[in-house]
Amino acid sequence: MFKRLLVLTLLPIFCLSLSKKGSAQTAKFTQLIQLSGIVVDKDSAQSIPYVAILVKRSYGGTISDFSGYFSLIVVPGDSIVFQAVGYKTNIYKVPDTLSSDKYGIVHVMSRDTVNLKPFVFYSWPSKEAFKSAFLKLDLPDNDMTRAKRNMALAARKARYGNDNRSAGVNYLNTVQQENDKLYYAGQYPPNNLLNPVAWAKFIQAWKDGSLNVQ
């Protein structure tokens, strides 16, 4: 009887102790830290933009901005993977003794240089094939053929010289084309052949004689 009474008395105390211990461990595990910092080059100390930053525990992450700055939410003890083109992938471990909910770092990355073996490209499969094709090449050796070729070049220069458009007009035309390309990105540009309003204006201009046809 005494043993049963002792067990019934100590059991709630033991359960309460385990509950407090589990709550403390859960609170420690779920402590959130705002990890912020900048990624720099080891040799030049310049910031590295667009670095992929991955949290191994949750597979979440972020990307550093143009200035190399980043910020993300982690928990103490997390392993953070830093990856960038041309740099060695490395891992940073968040300290598990942090008492603040904000932590800043300057993460240094080393360049990953890969030296490729030299490779020479040839337009022919072998030197013998190139020699054979070169010897069979039919080049014009008379004055008339060379004169025609030179006159064609002169005609192109003369045609370009008659272009009265200034550099400013060409610049505006180029900017307008780039603007149209960006404006209609991902969609088809409008086609006035299927526009009833445009057809109505065309027919009206044809009737009243204001249509300018060259």
TORTOR-70706 format. One record per residue (C-alpha): residue number from 1; residue in one letter; chain; x, y, z. Coordinates in pm, 1 decimal. Layout:
! residues N
NUM | A | A | X | Y | Z $
...
//
This chain:
! residues 214
1 | M | A | 0.0 | 0.0 | 0.0 $
2 | F | A | 282.7 | 235.6 | 88.8 $
3 | K | A | 468.1 | 156.7 | -237.5 $
4 | R | A | 159.5 | 227.8 | -446.4 $
5 | L | A | 108.4 | 556.6 | -265.7 $
6 | L | A | 473.7 | 649.7 | -321.3 $
7 | V | A | 450.2 | 570.3 | -693.1 $
8 | L | A | 133.2 | 773.3 | -734.5 $
9 | T | A | 299.7 | 1065.7 | -556.1 $
10 | L | A | 628.8 | 1064.1 | -751.3 $
11 | L | A | 482.5 | 988.4 | -1095.2 $
12 | P | A | 330.8 | 1336.7 | -1153.0 $
13 | I | A | 654.4 | 1500.2 | -1040.4 $
14 | F | A | 857.9 | 1284.2 | -1280.9 $
15 | C | A | 622.9 | 1354.6 | -1571.5 $
16 | L | A | 633.7 | 1727.6 | -1498.5 $
17 | S | A | 1014.4 | 1719.7 | -1500.4 $
18 | L | A | 1021.5 | 1541.8 | -1839.0 $
19 | S | A | 768.5 | 1787.3 | -1978.7 $
20 | K | A | 978.2 | 2087.3 | -1873.7 $
21 | K | A | 1293.3 | 1929.8 | -2016.9 $
22 | G | A | 1122.1 | 1853.7 | -2348.4 $
23 | S | A | 977.8 | 2203.9 | -2366.1 $
24 | A | A | 1323.6 | 2353.7 | -2306.7 $
25 | Q | A | 1477.4 | 2139.8 | -2581.9 $
26 | T | A | 1196.6 | 2229.8 | -2822.3 $
27 | A | A | 1232.2 | 2599.4 | -2744.1 $
28 | K | A | 1608.1 | 2574.4 | -2802.2 $
29 | F | A | 1559.4 | 2394.7 | -3135.1 $
30 | T | A | 1296.9 | 2633.2 | -3265.0 $
31 | Q | A | 1501.3 | 2944.6 | -3184.9 $
32 | L | A | 1503.2 | 3145.8 | -3507.2 $
33 | I | A | 1804.9 | 3352.1 | -3608.4 $
34 | Q | A | 1814.7 | 3616.6 | -3880.4 $
35 | L | A | 2149.5 | 3549.7 | -4046.8 $
36 | S | A | 2270.0 | 3846.5 | -4251.8 $
37 | G | A | 2600.1 | 3925.3 | -4413.3 $
38 | I | A | 2802.0 | 3985.0 | -4726.9 $
39 | V | A | 2996.4 | 3744.9 | -4949.3 $
40 | V | A | 3341.1 | 3862.8 | -5058.7 $
41 | D | A | 3626.8 | 3735.1 | -5274.1 $
42 | K | A | 3925.3 | 3603.0 | -5080.6 $
43 | D | A | 4188.6 | 3762.4 | -5306.1 $
44 | S | A | 4035.1 | 4098.4 | -5397.1 $
45 | A | A | 3795.6 | 4147.2 | -5102.2 $
46 | Q | A | 3533.6 | 4252.1 | -5360.0 $
47 | S | A | 3172.6 | 4153.5 | -5301.8 $
48 | I | A | 3040.5 | 3854.8 | -5499.8 $
49 | P | A | 2691.3 | 3903.8 | -5646.3 $
50 | Y | A | 2425.6 | 3637.4 | -5704.5 $
51 | V | A | 2567.7 | 3368.8 | -5475.6 $
52 | A | A | 2330.7 | 3075.3 | -5415.2 $
53 | I | A | 2287.8 | 3022.6 | -5039.5 $
54 | L | A | 2119.9 | 2698.3 | -4928.9 $
55 | V | A | 2013.9 | 2573.4 | -4584.3 $
56 | K | A | 2089.1 | 2200.5 | -4581.5 $
57 | R | A | 1832.1 | 2121.4 | -4311.8 $
58 | S | A | 1529.9 | 2265.3 | -4490.0 $
59 | Y | A | 1659.5 | 2304.0 | -4848.3 $
60 | G | A | 1546.2 | 2665.7 | -4833.2 $
61 | G | A | 1770.9 | 2958.2 | -4904.6 $
62 | T | A | 1828.0 | 3282.5 | -5086.0 $
63 | I | A | 2058.1 | 3458.2 | -5334.6 $
64 | S | A | 2291.9 | 3745.5 | -5257.5 $
65 | D | A | 2210.5 | 4072.1 | -5432.8 $
66 | F | A | 2431.8 | 4275.4 | -5668.7 $
67 | S | A | 2636.4 | 4401.5 | -5371.4 $
68 | G | A | 2685.7 | 4051.8 | -5227.5 $
69 | Y | A | 2444.9 | 4112.0 | -4937.4 $
70 | F | A | 2211.5 | 3836.9 | -4814.9 $
71 | S | A | 1971.1 | 3768.8 | -4528.7 $
72 | L | A | 1776.7 | 3454.8 | -4433.3 $
73 | I | A | 1618.7 | 3279.0 | -4134.7 $
74 | V | A | 1810.6 | 2988.3 | -3976.3 $
75 | V | A | 1828.9 | 2800.5 | -3647.6 $
76 | P | A | 2140.4 | 2743.8 | -3433.6 $
77 | G | A | 2356.5 | 2463.3 | -3570.0 $
78 | D | A | 2233.2 | 2493.2 | -3929.9 $
79 | S | A | 2479.6 | 2424.3 | -4212.7 $
80 | I | A | 2469.4 | 2690.5 | -4484.6 $
81 | V | A | 2603.3 | 2605.0 | -4832.6 $
82 | F | A | 2749.4 | 2886.3 | -5046.8 $
83 | Q | A | 2773.7 | 2827.5 | -5422.6 $
84 | A | A | 2881.5 | 3061.7 | -5702.8 $
85 | V | A | 3010.4 | 3014.5 | -6056.1 $
86 | G | A | 3389.5 | 3031.1 | -6058.0 $
87 | Y | A | 3420.5 | 2979.2 | -5680.3 $
88 | K | A | 3469.9 | 2677.4 | -5458.6 $
89 | T | A | 3156.5 | 2556.9 | -5281.5 $
90 | N | A | 3192.9 | 2579.9 | -4904.2 $
91 | I | A | 2979.3 | 2537.0 | -4593.0 $
92 | Y | A | 2930.1 | 2769.4 | -4297.4 $
93 | K | A | 2787.7 | 2632.4 | -3971.4 $
94 | V | A | 2575.1 | 2863.6 | -3759.2 $
95 | P | A | 2699.1 | 2862.0 | -3395.6 $
96 | D | A | 2467.3 | 2683.4 | -3153.6 $
97 | T | A | 2555.5 | 2917.0 | -2863.3 $
98 | L | A | 2387.7 | 3231.9 | -2993.9 $
99 | S | A | 2180.1 | 3428.8 | -2748.8 $
100 | S | A | 2056.7 | 3698.4 | -2990.1 $
101 | D | A | 1803.2 | 3653.8 | -3268.6 $
102 | K | A | 2025.4 | 3844.0 | -3517.3 $
103 | Y | A | 2371.8 | 3742.9 | -3635.9 $
104 | G | A | 2594.7 | 3897.8 | -3901.8 $
105 | I | A | 2891.1 | 3749.4 | -4088.8 $
106 | V | A | 3135.7 | 3827.6 | -4369.5 $
107 | H | A | 3168.9 | 3508.2 | -4570.3 $
108 | V | A | 3486.4 | 3464.3 | -4776.6 $
109 | M | A | 3493.8 | 3247.5 | -5090.7 $
110 | S | A | 3798.7 | 3127.8 | -5286.7 $
111 | R | A | 3817.9 | 3119.7 | -5664.2 $
112 | D | A | 3799.3 | 2783.1 | -5835.1 $
113 | T | A | 4030.2 | 2798.8 | -6137.6 $
114 | V | A | 4003.8 | 2519.0 | -6390.9 $
115 | N | A | 4278.7 | 2499.3 | -6651.5 $
116 | L | A | 4165.2 | 2330.6 | -6971.9 $
117 | K | A | 4400.8 | 2163.0 | -7211.8 $
118 | P | A | 4463.0 | 2360.6 | -7532.3 $
119 | F | A | 4255.0 | 2250.4 | -7827.4 $
120 | V | A | 4304.9 | 2356.8 | -8187.9 $
121 | F | A | 4003.6 | 2370.7 | -8420.9 $
122 | Y | A | 4048.6 | 2300.3 | -8791.7 $
123 | S | A | 3794.0 | 2362.2 | -9064.1 $
124 | W | A | 3915.2 | 2049.4 | -9243.3 $
125 | P | A | 3946.2 | 1694.2 | -9108.0 $
126 | S | A | 4319.3 | 1676.2 | -9194.8 $
127 | K | A | 4605.2 | 1879.5 | -9336.9 $
128 | E | A | 4597.7 | 1670.3 | -9653.8 $
129 | A | A | 4228.9 | 1754.5 | -9711.8 $
130 | F | A | 4300.3 | 2123.8 | -9663.7 $
131 | K | A | 4592.6 | 2110.4 | -9906.5 $
132 | S | A | 4380.0 | 1934.4 | -10169.2 $
133 | A | A | 4094.2 | 2186.1 | -10136.0 $
134 | F | A | 4335.1 | 2479.9 | -10145.6 $
135 | L | A | 4501.1 | 2359.8 | -10463.5 $
136 | K | A | 4161.2 | 2308.5 | -10629.9 $
137 | L | A | 4041.6 | 2657.3 | -10533.5 $
138 | D | A | 3945.2 | 2854.2 | -10845.3 $
139 | L | A | 4049.7 | 3215.0 | -10783.0 $
140 | P | A | 3985.6 | 3481.0 | -11049.1 $
141 | D | A | 4308.5 | 3586.7 | -11216.5 $
142 | N | A | 4178.7 | 3832.5 | -11477.5 $
143 | D | A | 4139.2 | 4207.5 | -11442.5 $
144 | M | A | 3768.9 | 4214.9 | -11535.4 $
145 | T | A | 3661.8 | 3983.3 | -11251.5 $
146 | R | A | 3866.6 | 4174.7 | -10997.6 $
147 | A | A | 3730.4 | 4506.9 | -11127.9 $
148 | K | A | 3369.7 | 4389.5 | -11094.8 $
149 | R | A | 3434.6 | 4279.6 | -10740.3 $
150 | N | A | 3593.3 | 4613.9 | -10653.2 $
151 | M | A | 3310.8 | 4808.5 | -10820.9 $
152 | A | A | 3056.2 | 4615.6 | -10617.2 $
153 | L | A | 3233.3 | 4730.1 | -10303.4 $
154 | A | A | 3233.1 | 5089.1 | -10431.8 $
155 | A | A | 2861.4 | 5065.6 | -10506.4 $
156 | R | A | 2789.8 | 4956.0 | -10152.7 $
157 | K | A | 2992.1 | 5245.3 | -10012.2 $
158 | A | A | 2809.2 | 5490.3 | -10238.9 $
159 | R | A | 2470.3 | 5352.1 | -10134.7 $
160 | Y | A | 2560.4 | 5384.8 | -9769.2 $
161 | G | A | 2685.8 | 5737.3 | -9829.1 $
162 | N | A | 2346.8 | 5846.9 | -9967.6 $
163 | D | A | 2175.0 | 5759.1 | -9641.7 $
164 | N | A | 2069.6 | 6095.2 | -9502.7 $
165 | R | A | 1970.1 | 5967.0 | -9161.5 $
166 | S | A | 2176.0 | 6118.7 | -8882.1 $
167 | A | A | 2327.5 | 5935.4 | -8588.5 $
168 | G | A | 2049.6 | 6068.1 | -8365.6 $
169 | V | A | 1777.7 | 5925.3 | -8590.5 $
170 | N | A | 1951.8 | 5587.3 | -8602.7 $
171 | Y | A | 1982.4 | 5590.9 | -8223.2 $
172 | L | A | 1611.7 | 5664.0 | -8176.3 $
173 | N | A | 1522.5 | 5390.4 | -8424.2 $
174 | T | A | 1740.7 | 5138.3 | -8238.3 $
175 | V | A | 1596.8 | 5237.7 | -7900.2 $
176 | Q | A | 1241.2 | 5208.2 | -8037.1 $
177 | Q | A | 1312.2 | 4858.6 | -8167.6 $
178 | E | A | 1455.8 | 4749.9 | -7831.3 $
179 | N | A | 1157.9 | 4904.2 | -7651.1 $
180 | D | A | 912.9 | 4717.3 | -7876.5 $
181 | K | A | 1103.0 | 4393.6 | -7817.5 $
182 | L | A | 1078.8 | 4432.5 | -7439.6 $
183 | Y | A | 716.1 | 4553.5 | -7449.7 $
184 | Y | A | 596.5 | 4251.2 | -7647.2 $
185 | A | A | 823.7 | 3996.7 | -7474.1 $
186 | G | A | 644.1 | 3664.3 | -7435.5 $
187 | Q | A | 360.1 | 3754.7 | -7669.5 $
188 | Y | A | 292.3 | 3818.4 | -8036.8 $
189 | P | A | 311.4 | 4181.7 | -8156.1 $
190 | P | A | -11.5 | 4328.5 | -8290.6 $
191 | N | A | -90.9 | 4263.5 | -8655.8 $
192 | N | A | -287.0 | 4542.9 | -8827.0 $
193 | L | A | -394.2 | 4307.1 | -9104.8 $
194 | L | A | -653.3 | 4174.1 | -8859.9 $
195 | N | A | -741.7 | 4515.8 | -8715.4 $
196 | P | A | -1085.2 | 4636.0 | -8844.3 $
197 | V | A | -1013.7 | 4995.1 | -8732.5 $
198 | A | A | -693.9 | 5005.2 | -8939.6 $
199 | W | A | -881.3 | 4868.2 | -9242.0 $
200 | A | A | -1151.0 | 5131.9 | -9200.1 $
201 | K | A | -892.4 | 5411.4 | -9193.9 $
202 | F | A | -719.7 | 5262.1 | -9498.9 $
203 | I | A | -1044.4 | 5247.5 | -9701.8 $
204 | Q | A | -1142.6 | 5599.9 | -9598.1 $
205 | A | A | -799.3 | 5736.3 | -9697.6 $
206 | W | A | -830.4 | 5555.1 | -10031.1 $
207 | K | A | -1171.3 | 5709.1 | -10097.7 $
208 | D | A | -1080.0 | 6070.2 | -10014.3 $
209 | G | A | -743.9 | 6052.8 | -10196.0 $
210 | S | A | -526.6 | 6114.0 | -9893.6 $
211 | L | A | -355.5 | 5776.6 | -9923.7 $
212 | N | A | 10.4 | 5829.6 | -10000.3 $
213 | V | A | 130.6 | 5545.4 | -10223.2 $
214 | Q | A | 484.6 | 5544.6 | -10353.0 $
//
